[in-house]
Amino acid sequence: MCLGIPMQITKLDGDKALARLSGVSREVSLMLVEDVQVGDYVLVHAGFAISVIDEQIAEETLELLEEKYGAREEEADASQAPRISEDSK
């Protein structure tokens, strides 16, 4: 089974972006989507943003995932995640 997770774009860096969910930031590739802006929500699978989604859909999806699997990624160990720094241009 494949699972895409809604995340919010917080920084753009060419064909990469920094996306955040519950305080955890991850670098994601934007190679599969167009016209992404800071603040947009994207569906992320295997490190790739695969579609831009509406904020309401993102929140509803996150609520369903929370109901099914427990807490959001607040408890996840983010130390293993590849990242671009918050202060990079």
Order of alpha helices (4+ residues) and beta strands (2+ residues): beta-beta-beta-beta-beta-alpha
